[in-house]
Amino acid sequence: MAEPRLWTPADAREWIAVPDAESDKYSRGVLGVVTGSDRYPGAAVIGVEAAIRTGVGMVRYLGADRPANLVLQRRPEIVTAEGRVQAWLIGSGMDPGKLTREESSLLDAALHGGEPVVADAGSLRRVAAGAHQRAFGVDESWRIVATPHVGELATMLSGLGSPAEVGAIRADPVSYAADVAARLGIVVVLKGGTTHVVAPDGDAIAISGGSPWLATAGTGDALAGIIGALVATNAERVLADPGCLASVAASGVLLHTAAGDAAATEGPLAALDVAEAVRGVVGGLLR
C-alpha cells in the first residue's frame, strides 16, 4: 500500500462551493440530518451548527422531539419537515442498541435513498452490516462516508467477522481502515491525532496536526457536520464521480482541524467553539 497523501488548504479550497447571484437555498445544497436522541440531544445541535457554519443552503433535521426542539432553539432557520435533500448526515449521538422504531426507519431510509451519506457513531453498525448488501453497484456504495474512531472501527471489523484489538488498529491504522473501506465499498474517515481518509480502492489521505484541545466531547459531531455540509454542497460532483468523495471528506477533516486551532488560541475549547470557528476558516481559505 502506498504512503498516505497529505492534504493541503489549497486542496480543500477546491471543495468549498461558493454561491453566486443565481444561487438559491436548494442549488446550494440541502443536508438531511438524522442525529441526536433523547439521551444525547447535544450531538444534533453541534452537528447542525457545524454544517451551517461550513456553508449549505438548508439543513433539514428529522429526529426525536427533544433534540429537534434544541436544534430549533439554537438555529431557528432549520427545517424539521421531510422533503428533498442532496445528502444525509446520520448517526451522531445515537446508541445503536437503543434505537426507537422511528429512528431505525429514518436511518434505513437515508442509507437506501441513493443520496450520498455521512455515517457516524450510532449508524456505523448498520453500515457494516448492510452497505455491501445494498441493491446497487459498487459506485453507489462509494456514496457512504463512515467516520469511526478506533473503537468504532474495531466494532465494525467484528461485525465483518474480522475482530481486531484497538491497540493493533492504532499501530497500523491505514491497513485496518483500508480493509473496511474495500470490503464495504465505502470511504472510511478514521479519526485520531492523525486522521486517515481511505477510499475503497486503497487510496489514503492523512491529515495531522490540530490542537490537542480537540480531544473533548462533541468535536466528532462537529466533524461529521462539516463533512456533511461539504458533501451536500458538492452532491452533483459526487454523484457524477463517486471517487471524489474521499477528497470531499479529507477537506472536511482539514477544515475541522483548522477550526480547532482557531478555537484553541486562548486555551480549552468546547465543541460548539469549533463549529462556530469553521466560518472564519472557510472565509480565510477563500481569501
Secondary structure, 3 states (H helix, E strand, C coil): CCCCEECCHHHHHCCCCCCCCCCCCCCCCEEEEECCCCCCCHHHHHHHHHHHHHCCCEEEECCCHHHHHHHHHHCCCCECCCCCCCEEEECCCCCCCCCCHHHHHHHHHHHCCCCCEEECHHHHHHHHHHHHHCCCCHHHHCCEEECCCHHHHHHHHHHCCCCCCHHHHHHCHHHHHHHHHHHHCCEEEECCCCEEEECCCCCEEEECCCCHHHCCCCHHHHHHHHHHHHHHHCHHHHHHCHHHHHHHHHHHHHHHHHHHHHHCCCCCCCHHHHHHHHHHHHHHHHC
